Each structure stands twice: as C-alpha cells, then as structure tokens.
Amino acid sequence: MYRLCVFAGTTEGRALVELLAGQPVEVVACVATEYGEALLEEREGLSVCAGRLTEEEMEAMFRRERFDLTVDATHPYAAEVTENIAQACERTGTAYLRLLRRSDEAPEDAVRVPDIGAAVDFLTGTEGNVLLTTGSKELMKYAPLPDFAMRVYARVLPMEASLGACREAGLAPDHIIAMQGPFSREMNIAMLRAVNAKYLVTKDTGQAGGFAKKAAAAREAGAVLVIVGRPAQREGLHFADAVERIFSSFGLRSRPSVALVGTGPGNPGGMTVAVRRTIREADCIIGARRMLEAGFSDQRQVRCEAVAPHDVIQCIRERRDCRRFAVLLSGDTGFFSGAKRLLPLLEGCDVEVLPGLSSLQVLCARLGTSYEDVVSVSLHGREGDIVPDVMQNRRVFVLVGGADGMAALCRTLADAGLKDVRVHVGERLGYPEERITEGTAGELSSRRFDPLSAALIENSAARPFTPGLPDRCFQRNQGQEDGRPVPMTKSEVRACVLSKLALFRDSVCWDIGAGTGSVSIEIALQAREGKVFAVEKRREALELLKDNRQRFHVSNLELVEGSAPEACENLPPPTHAFLGGSSGKLREMVALLLEKNPHVRIVASAVTLESIAELTEIGKEFCFTEFESVCISVNRGRTAGAYHLMTAQNPVYLFTFQR
C-alpha cells in the first residue's frame, strides 16, 4: 500500500487529507499545533503528527517512514517551512509536491506592500486604528510602529501561544481579538467598526483564507486594505491539478462531491442548518442568478450560473479546481424540483440530497392550515390547465410563473365557471416583502401579482370525475354523418374500458377512431401528467372532439386528423392504446403499436362478429402473454306509460392484449 505524507495545516491541506482518507493509501498528516490536529477527523489509514518539526526531524521521519510522496500544503507565507520540507525530501530521495494556493484579485484602491517591514513603513505615515489579520507569529515586527499599543488591534487564534505573542508585543487584552474563523463579510465589518479601524492589514490568503470577504468588508466599512505580498513560491500545482496528479500516480479514483440543496422559498434565513453548512463548505456554488445574488454563497467560493440539468453537469465537469459542489434548488428538493432530472445525470459523483422548506409548507403555515389533503400542481415553466384539478378537488396548491401568471390563472378559473372558488395567493414567500392576498378567482383575475407566487385554491363544490361519466356530459349533436349522430362509446362501456386499460398518471395513450372523444377525454382526465392522442378521420367528429376537449379543459389531449395506421406513424411510442375503430385495419394497427412499444397495453372494442373473430385471431397470432375477452351486456331502464321497462343495448366485446 502506498504511503503519503501531507503537511496539512491549511484548509486545502485538510481537504486533500479528507480525499485521501477514503482511498486505499496510508496517510500521515503533519500539523504544527494541537488545534490543527483537532480539525482532522480520525479515520482508518490516517495518522496525525502534531508539533513543529525542524529540518533534521523531517529528514529523520522521511528516512524512517519511506513515504512514496510528500505533499507540502503549508501556508503560502510559510516560506521557511516549505524550504525545510523540500530540502529534507531532496536529501532522502522522497518525491515532493508543492500544493499552491491561488491568489485573489485585489481591489484597485488597495495598498500592496512586499513585506511586513514595508507595511510598517506605510502605516507610520498614517493616522487611525489598525486591525491586523496576519497572525501572531510575526506580530513583534509591527512593534516599531509609533503608538503601536494604542493603534493596533490583532486578530489571532484562541491559543495560549497566540495570546503570549500578543502580550510579548505589548498589546493590552482589549486590543486582542482571539477567535477562530472562518469569518463572514458581516463579521469582518462588525470587527472593523467595533475597533474603529481605518486600516485592515492582511496577507494575500486567497479564497481559502477569506481574502475576498476581508476586502469586501474593508470597502463597506471605509477602511484602507493593506496587502502584504507573498514570498517567492516554489513551483507546484493548484488543488485540482494536484489531486489529479496524485490520484493518477497511485491509481486512485477521484469522485467529486455534489450536494443538491433545497434553499427554501428564497430567504437565506429559511434554510436548514445542514443546508447552510453544506453551502458554506462547498468549493463551487451552482444555481440561477437570482439565487446566487441572494446571499446564499460568499465571495470565497466559485459561483456558476446554471439552471438546465446539462448545464449544471457541464459546470461540474469543467471546474477541475473544485471538489465539493452545492447545487442550489429553490424550495424543497422533492417538490417540483430540478433534483428529479439531475440525479440520473450524476453518475460518478458522491451525491447528497438535502431537503428544504417548500412553498406549499410556507403558504399553509402562513394561512394556519394543514396540507395533508392538498393536491399539488405546478404550472411554473410548463403548460397545463388546472381547471380539472380544481373541479375534482376541494383544495389545490399551484405554483405559477411569469408576470401575469397568477392573474391569468384566476381568469381561466372564472371563464370555466369557477369564479367563486377561494384563492389564497402568497407572493415572495420568505422574503421581507412577502404578501398574502385572499379573494375569489373572479375578484383576483384583474390584480397584478409578483412572478414569484403560489396559491392555495379551495372549492367546496368539488366533485371527482369517476370513470364512466354520464353521456349527457359530452357534446354529440353537432356533427352528422348520413343523418346519424357521430358514434359515442356509452358510459358503462367507457368505465370498463378504463378499468381494462389500467392507466398511470403519466401514461401515453392512443385512442384510434376517437369519435366524439368521450374515451379520449376520460383517459386524459386519468393520465393528467401524460399525453393522449385522439386519432380520427372524420371532420364532423373532429369538431366535436374540439368542443369536448374545451368543455373538460384537458390540455394533455392532442387531436390527430387522418386514418390509422398511417396517421400514427410519427406519434411517440404509446404505453396504452384503445382501438375503438380502425376502418378494417386492425391487424396493421396492432403491428404498428407493437413496433412502437413491444409492451404496449391494448384494449379493443368490437360489436360485429367479423371484428370479434379478427381480434380473437390477433390475440393468438401475436403471442400475447395476457389475452382476455369479455362481453358487456347493458340494459337501460325506460318508462312505458305507468310502467318501467329495461331495454337491452347492443352487446360490446372488449379484448385486452399485452406482452
């Protein structure tokens, strides 16, 4: 087994140790302090060496341990330590790799100085308090600054050695800020203002050292940023390239870590603790511009604007300098979220999904009501008609998008005869400007609402659409063919057809010979998330189909004009099909269905002896594993004077086929 030594006193050093700890290698992590040791979790194959090592001690350890590689991940300002590690490796023949830290772009108005002596020279000619964030090791070098003890405030680690260095330099306790980072921009601003600092002295610590947050805080607090330049650096590799070199050299497999995080309705304050921690620890944040600008991430992290799943994946693949990614998803990851489409594309990644508050939860909480009986629908970024859902359910939650989305929804409900249903609109839920509006669909149809809106719709008169809707619900008296009404599958037969089809909510179904569309519409009402193609060759029937589609608001029903099977050649593969009429081409139609989908479920109706015989032969010829035939005989009551009689309807045969 390969043995590696990592000098891991920095953020990127600890990140490298974490990556290697899960691999088939032995790792010795060297840290200078007990505090650095405490930051490394105990893991199999990992041992920690705590304490500062001299060059001779390093050399002795390298000879004793015979490492296959030593990685120098020390601070970019620890030039002496870096030189000692490199020399010890050279004398013992140990492979050496320097892990570099990228510099951050400094503000144009920042003051750059080559070293601490130059920083003291610059500050000598100024007035005002100074906040030092350059550590305690070289604090004594600032002591020659006039009024040092009065002007200077030092931020150091909360360790005895650091406090001792402050006392030795002559700083009073009220000029010492002993805290452990990371520090946010807001915390840096608070410290600058608390000590009334006119100058903030920092090293070019890069993203890992919080440089960008210190620069932003100085600008906000009106302090001058003084940057102490880095000493000359040895040649090396930045994090992603170093990881790739190490993993390829030792046959290890590197997997990026991707967290899909639900950020709640929009305000960072509405995120869970786990989500906030994951975002804070990520190297790269991915999401929509609105979310990237909402304060979810900070300047330390790489930010990538991407929403479409393939754009997100491309960002993960291209950012070779990052190992931990957080993909920001609004609301909850399991509720109308992009996580559903992203997850299948993340093969080869270590994936974690963290839920958040959904807009449904937030809106119902604001209204003081539960949501266990609420049917949820999303019209955000997708087409659909919510009218059937509102007709059938007492309470419906809906997500909408667009500047006029909510008002248009209310107008649609009013035009469908639902103007009196109660609508509770939540605008910008979770933001300071959140607003809840209540009224009927008719009252709210002319109001303007924020594009970030959701609604809870209540319909006390809701009635479910049960299979076999009454025949009177359908329009069938406009079209005439040879003086006869366009044929329609009767209610009782329709109920049996739907039972035999065994549809899912997302089924794709062909209705061949749709007639007035009674079967098509009932299929569309059951497969609300799917698609129904009603194939019909007669113009009169197509006009009735259009009327009935509008009457039931089934936007997932598409009309196809033409004769089967020719008109079906370019349709998408069906999961289900109903053959109500095929103009004598039953065998060709079944062959096409099986070509499109060998597992399609087919239900066919027949009333003539010839069709019954042909369907029986088809069941045998195509070797279906499920082959069922039933005969439906229906009698309907009618009055004859003072009496009531039952009148027999023509028997209908239903055949069910599936492989």
N, C-alpha and C positions, 0 to 999 in steps of 0.2 A: 504494500500500500504506500502511495506517495505521502511524503511528509512536507508540510509547508509551514513557514514562519511568517506571521503578519504583524508588523508594528502598527497597532490598531488604536492609537489614541485619538483619532479623528472620526467624524461622522461617517465618511466614506470608508475608513478602515473598518469600523464596526459593521457597516453594510456588507463589505466583502467577506468578513468572517461569518456573517449570517448566511450568505450564499454558499460558502464552502462547507459550513457545518452540516448541511443536508446532503453532502456528496461523499462518496467513498474515499476520503482522504483524511489524514490526521493533521490537525491544525494546532499550532502553538501561537496564541495571541499575546503579544508583549504590550503592556501598558505601563505608564510611568507612575500612576497613583492607584490607591485603593478605590478611589471613586471611579476611575476608568474600569477597574475590574468589576465593580458592581453593575456597570452598564451592559456587561456581556452575560447573557443567559447561559447557564450550564447546559451543555449538550453533549451527546455521545460523539467522541472523536475530537473534542475541543478541550484544550487545557490552557490556562491563563498564567502568564508570568508577570507579576506586578512588581514595580520598582524600577528606578532609573538604572540603566546599565552603562558602564564605561565601555570604551572601545575594546579593552582587553577582555572584559566579561562577555561582550558579544562574540568575540573571536573564540573564546573558550566554549561557549554554548554551541556555536556553529560546528566546531570540531567534534563536540560530544554528540550532538543530535543528528548531524549529517542530513540536513534539510535538502530536499530537491529544489526548493525555491524559497527565497526570502523576498517578501513584498514590503517595501518601505512606504507606508501610508501615513507618515508623520505629517505634522503641520507644515505648510509651505514656508513658515518663518523659522522652523527648527533646523536651520542650515547646518549647525554643528552636529546634531544627531544624525541627520542624513549622511553627512560625510563619514561619521564613525561607522554607520551601518555598511556603507559602500566599501570602505577600506577593509572592514572585517570580512566581508564577503569575498573580496578580491584575494586576501591572504589565505582564505580557507578553500577557495575554489567553489564557493557556493553561488549558484545562479541568483542574480539580483534584478529586481524590477521596481522602478520608482513609479508610484501612483500619484499623478499630478491632479491638482485642483484648478478648475477653470477660474479665470478672473471675471469679475462683473464689470460692466461698463459704468464708469463713474460719471456723476453729473458734471456738466461743463463748468459750473461755478465752484467745484471742489478744489481744495488746495492739495497738491501732491508733493510729498517730500520723500527723499530717498531713504532716510533712516530716522531713528528717534532723535539723534542729535540735531538734525535739520528741523524736526518738529519743534524741539525746544527753542531753537533759534527763531523760528517763525512766531511762536507764541510769546516770546519775550517782548516783542514789539507790539503786543496787543493788550487789551483790557477785557475783563469779563471772565466768568467762571468757565471751567473746562471739565468735560466729562470724558474720562479715559476708559476705553473699552479694549485696551491692548494687552490685558492680563497683568499678573503680579510679578512675573519673573524679572522683568526689566523696569520695574517701577522706579527703582533708585535712579535710573538715567534721567528721569524727569525732575528730580530733586533740585537741580541748579536753577530751575525756572523761578524767577522772582515771585514772591508771595505764594510759593508752591502749596504750603499747607492751607492757605486761605482760599486759593482759586481752584484747586484741583479736587475733583471727586472721582474716585476709582471704582469701577465695577469689576469685581473679582469673584472667583468661585468660593462657595461657602466652606472653605477648608482651613485648617489651622495654619498650614504653610502660607496660604494666600494672605490670611489676616496678619501673620507675623511679618510678611514682606511689607504690608501697609504700615504697620507700626514702626518698622525699621526705617521706612522712608519718611516718617514724621506726620502721617495723616491721623487726624482725630477720628474717633468712632463715627461721628456724624458726617464724615466725608467718605465713609466706606459703604458701598452697596454690595453686599455679599449675596449673590443669587446665581442660580443655575438656569441657563437658557433651555430651550430656545426662547427668544424674546420677539414678541409681535411688534408690528409698527406702532400700534397704540401704546404698548408698554414702553417702548423707547421714547415716544413723545412724552408720556407721563413723567418719565425719569428726567428728561431734559428740562421740562418745565418745573419739576419739583426742586431741582438744584439751580434753576435759573441759568442754565448753561448757554453760553454764546458760541462755544466751540465743542464739537464732538470729534474726538481723535479715535481712529480705527485703523486696523490693518485691512489690506485687500484680501478678505477672508473668503470671498466667493459666495455662492449660494448656500453651501453647507454651513458657513459661518454667519449667515444672516446679514451679509453686507447690504443687500438691496433694501432690507427693512430699516437698517440704520440710516441709509442715505435718504429714504423717503421720510423718515421721522425728523431728520435734521432739516430737511426742506420745509416740512409742516410746522416745526417749532421755531423756524427762523434762525437756526444755528448754522455756523460755518462747518462744513465737513472737511476734516484734515486727514488725508490718507497716507499712512506710512507704507512706502513701497516694499515689494517683496525682495528678498535677497536673490542672488543668481540661483537659478534652478538647474538641477541635473536633468538630463534627458529622461523622458519617461512616457507613460501613456495615461490618458484620461480614463475615467472609471469604466465606461462601456467597452472601450478597446482593451483595457487591461483584463477585464473579465473574459472577453472573447479569447485573448491570448492564453490566459491561464487554463480556461476550460478546454480549449483545443489542444493545448500541450499535454494535458493529463487525461484526455479522453472523457471529460466530464460533460454533462448535459445541462445547459443553462435554460431555464424557463422563466419568462417574465411573469411577474405577479400582477394580476388585473383584478381590481375591485369594482363591481358595478354597485354604485351607491345611490340610494334614494334620498334626495335632498329635501323632501317635503314640499309644501306648497310654494316656497320661494324665499322665505326669510331664513338666513343662516341660524337664527335663534330657534327655529322649528326642527333642526336636525338632531338626531340621536347622538349620544356621546360617542358611540362606536363609529358613526359616520364621520363626525368631526375629527376624531383621531386618525382615521384612515386617510382622509383628505390631507391632514397636516403632515402625515408621514410619507405621502406619495412624492415621487420624483417628478411625475408629469400628471397634469390635470387635463382631462378632455371633456368638452361639453359645448353647448350652444353659447353664443356670445353673451346672451342675457345672463346666463349662469356664471360665466367666467368673470363678468363685471359685477356680480352681486356680492362679492366679498367672501366667496367660498374658499378661494385659494389666496396665496400671497405671492409677492414678487420673487421669493426664493425659488419657486417651482416653475418648471417649464409648463407653458399653457398652450393647448392645441384646440383650435376651434373646429369642431366636427360634430355632426348630428347623425347623418346616414350611417348605418352599420358598417358598410365597406370603407367609408372614410375614417371611421374610428379604428378599424383594424389596420388600415394603411398607416395611420399615425403611430400605432403601437409598433409596427414593423420598422418604421423609418427612424424612430427615436432610439437609436442604439446606445445613446448616452444615458438612458433611463432604464431602471429595472422594475420600479413599482409604479403602476398606473392606477389612477382613480377616474372612472368614467361617471360623470355627473348626470343623473337622470332625475327629472322633476317628479315630485310626488313619491309614490311607492313603486319599487321595482317589480312588484307582482300585479300592478293595477294599471292596465292600458299603458304599459311601459315599453321602451325600446329594448329592455333587457331580454324580452322574449325572442327577438330576432338576432340579438348579439350573441347570446350564449352558444348557439351551434357553430359560430364562426371562431370561437376562442380555443380551438383545439391546439394543444401545445403550450398553453398558458396555465398557470396556477390561478384558478378563478375563485373569487369570493363574492357573494351577493348579500348586500346589506339593505334591508327594507327601510322605508321612511314613511312619514305620515302622508296619506293620500288626501286629495281634495275632498273626497267623499267623507272621510273621517272628520276633517276640519269643519266642513259646512254643517254636517249633522251635529257636531259639538256646539257650534255657534247657535244652532236652532234648538238645542236642548232635546234632541230626539235620537233614537237608535237608528241603525241602518241595516239590521239583520233581515228585514223584509223588503229591502230596496233592490230593484232591478237596475243594473248599471249599463249605460250605453255611452260610447264615445263617438262624437262627430268631429273631433279635432283632427284635421288633416285627412279626413276620409269622407266619402259620400255615404249617404244613408237617409232614411226617413224614419223619424222617431214616432210617428203617429200610431202605427200598430202597437208599439210597446206601451204607449200611454193609454190606448183604448183597452188593453188587456190587463194592465197592472195598476194597482192603487197608488204605488209610489215608484217613481223612476228618477234616477240620478243621471245627468247628462253632462259631458264635457263638450264644450264648443270652442271654436277658434274663429279668428277673423274679426275685423272691426264691427261688422253688423251681424255677427253670428248669433248672438242671443236674441236680438230683436227679430231676426229672420225666423228663428225657431218659434218664437211666440206667434208670429204671423201665420206660420204653417199650421200650428195647432188651431188657431182661430178659424182659418179657412176650412179646416177639416171638421168644423162643428164642435171644437173643444175649447171655445173661448172662455169658458167658465172654470177650467181647471186652475188650481192654485199653483203658482210658480214662485219659488224662493231662489233668488239669484245671489250668488256670492262672487263679488269682484275682488281681484287681487288678494285672495285669501292668504293670510300670514304676513302680509306687508303692513306697514304703518297706515297706509291709506285704504285698508280693507273696508268694504261696504257691503251690507246685506239689504236687499230690496225684496219686498213681497207684494204680490198682487195677482190678478187673473191674467191668463195669456192675452186676452183682449186688451186689458189695461196696459200691459207692458210691451205690446207689439210696436209702439211708436217711440219707445225710450231708447236711449243710447247707453251701451254698456262697454266696459273695458274688454279688450280682446281676451285677457286672462280671466275668464268667467266660467262658473259651473252653476248648475241649477238642480234643485230638487222639485219635481213635479208631482202633485197629488191629485188623483182623480177618484173621487168617492163613487163614481158611477161606472167604474171599470168592470168589464165582463170578459172572461177569457174566450179566445177563439178555439172551440173544441172541434176535433175532426168531424167532417160531415156537416158543414154549415148549411142552414136551410136554403133550399133552391131559390127562394124569393130574394135572397141577398145579392144575387147575380143578375146583371142585365143580359137579356137574351132575346128581346123582341125587336131589335133594330134591323138586324141582318136577316134577309130572306133568301132562301135558295129553292127555286122551283116552288115557291109559295109556302114552303115549310120553314119553321124556325131552325136556326143553327143548332145542331145536336148538343146536348149537355149531359155529362155524367151526373147521375142523380145523387142526392145526398147520402143515402145508405151505401151505395157502391163506393162513393168517394171515401167514406170512413173506412171501408175495408181495404181500399187501395192504399191509403196512408198507413194502415196497420201493416200491410204486407211489405211496403217499401222500407220500413224501419229506418227512417231518416235520422241524420245527425244535424246539429245546428249549423255545421259548415259544409253540408253536402252540396255537391254539384249535380244537378238533375236535368235530364232532357225529358220534355213532355212532347211526344210525337203525335201529331194530329190533335192539337190542343183545343180546337173548337172555341167555345166561349171563354175558356181559360179557367173554369171552375177548379179543375185539378191542379193546374199550374199555380193558381193563387193560394190554394191550401198548402201546397208544397213550399211555396215561398214564405208563407207565414210560419211554417215549422222550421225551415232552414234559413233563419234570419241572417246568419253570418255566411251563408253560402250563396249559390247562384243557380237560377232556374232559367232554362232556355225553352220557350214555348214555340214549337215549330208548327206552322200552319200555312196552307197554300191558298185558302180562300180569302179574298179581300173582305167579304162581309164578316167572316169570323174574326179577322184581324182587327177590324174596327171595334167589335165587341170586346176583344181582348184588351185593347187600349182603354176602353171605358171602365172595364172591371179592374184593370191594374190601378187606374187613378182612384177608383172608389175605395180600394183597400190599401192604398199607399204602399204597395210592395215595390220598392225601388230596386230590389235584387232580382226582379223578373225582366228578362230581355226577350223581345219578340223576334222571331226568325221567320221571314216570309220565304216560302218555297216548298218543294216536295222532298220528302225523305226517301232515300238516304242522302241524295245529292246536296240538299241544303245543310246537312250536318257535317260535311267533310272538314270544315275549318273550325268547328266548335271545339272547345277544350275537352279533355277526357272527362267523362261523367263518372260519378260514384254510384249513381242511381239513374234509372230510366223507366218511364211509363209509356207503354205503347197502346194508345187509345185508338189509333187509326194509322195505317201505313200504306193505304192505296194499293194493296196487293203485293207489297214488297217486305213482308215480314221476315223472311229468311235473310235477305240482303241487309235489313236493318239490324238484326241480331248479330250478323257477322261484323258489321261496322262497329257496333258497340263493344264487342269482344276485342276487336283490333285496337280500339282506343284504350280500353281497360279490361284485361282478361278477368278481373274480379268484380266487374260491374254487377250490381243487383238490378234485375229486370222484372218488372211486373207488367203483364199484358192482359188486356180485356178482350173478350170475344162474345158475339151474340149469334153468329151464324155457324152452322155445322161445319162449313168449309174451313173457317178460321180456327175452330176448335180442333179439327183434325190436323191442320198445319202446325199449330202450336204444340200439339202432342208429339208430332214427328220432330220438331225443332228441339224439344227437350231431350229426345233420345240422340239425335244427330250430333249435337254439340257437347255431349257428355257432361252435363251439369251435375255437380255433386248435390245441389239442392234443386229438386224439381217437384213442384207442388201445383195441384189444380183443385179449385173449389168452384162450386156452383152456388150463386146467390139468388134466392127467390124472395122477392119482396111483395107484400100485399099492403095496399093503402086503403084506409077507410074512406067511405063517401056516404052521403045521405041519399036516400030514395024515399021521398015523402016523409012519413013518420019513422022510417026505419034507417038503420045504419048497416051498410054492407062493406065487405072487403073486396077490393078489386085487385086481381093479380097483375103484376108488372112482368115484362119480358124477363126471363132468367138471364143472368150475366155470368159468364165463366171468367175466373181470374187465374192466370198462370204466373207462378213465381219461379225465376231461374237465377242461379248463382253458382259460380265455381269457387 
